[in-house]
């Protein structure tokens, strides 16, 4: 995470107008000095979501939701802390300066502006030039009408280089910016990056264009079917998911996603109401994409890639990545040689819904796929298949899923469970964990316990001040061991004692060191169940107390065992040890 200068964050904090931010996403009605809206965080008929004019926080009297602009963007749009800061900086036109020593990247605001201009230029080319009309004709043939094109702002990159550059020059965009945005190739010729292709803008969580996916529509055009913006400061190939800006909210709410292969498939599904769909960039769907979706809370994925060999092969790989991380995978049985776009156009959304309901679980799909060239009648063929799938299952990280899947594999293939090795998998898993990296695990244990503690404080510090009191009364700052956690905790306590503002941005300004700021944003990204706040916070405090208590005992034991103390000292130590032992730590209210 880039660390921004205190001054620029301070300017941003002063300039944020909460009402302005909310009004983009909610239907705010003014009543006196307050604004009211239907709360986006719970279902209601009459508005209890309120923000006072000039105030930095909103509050819902229905469900207790409470927060500032950053929290709103994080909770409502599922942005990360950093995304929220950057999107606010752009909205309120505050250039974020990076602290010296951090690598200065290109100005993201300028890149987004250039890309927005390019998006409009491409759309103009598609709709208003003879060359564009050929591409338009192709789109019409694929059942894509004008409404669809305008809704998703499809465009056309012309075959002749130079026009985009001239147009953007007229908008005061420099060549350098165009290169950094991935619109222009570097070098003498300064050729357009995209040529003779239909362009699909790719947007970030706040809807700003960060790149393009461009599809050729003539066989003879050079290059693959789709090409994407190269890696830029905005466009990170390994994480960008096409369509996510339209689907993000529902994916996070329903914890379910549909993954497809092509950009047109994704847009068609979204257009037809399945706004829980994303496409990987081509079939290059990797760990980064899985992580991105898991960070939105996804626990179930429908794979709806094309019904051909390439699609099936990709689904076996992508499915594995999700299963490995404990996400349930279902494979939508598209007819042979069909794709979601074609299917929807032919049969309509209701049939697609039915098709989804008849999805295969991943394991059944895999057995069918892997056995396509094998004879299941022959014992050798069957044994080979079972072994290879069992091996794959054992590489997954979730013991329960491994166990259940092995049992299922036995059932599907009708091979006895003992042969597949059901029941033996846990032993080997535990063994690997123990022998591999004990050192690392002890360090992580501190980090896990302490960031849990700090997370609840951050989340509840305003709606439930008793959390802070409990923390203050039980956990002195020195009791925390991870420096970044200690720093954040110290800052929360200080701000509270001094009655200073304690919104996330102020905190981040006060913390003022890169490692802690990074941890702050990571801590906040984890999904938690606020209904269990009291219990979970209590557990976190207790774990810290227990840990330190155990260690005090260990310390005394070590002293006794070193044998360098006199008899009197030893007897004193033993007394201390016994007192400590019979007084396990309890949380003081
Ligand atoms: Zn509410």
Boltz pocket constraint, residues with backbone or C-beta under 6 A from the ligand:
constraints:
  - pocket:
      binder: B
      contacts: [[A, 39], [A, 40], [A, 41], [A, 42], [A, 49], [A, 60], [A, 61], [A, 62], [A, 63], [A, 64], [A, 65]]
      max_distance: 6.0
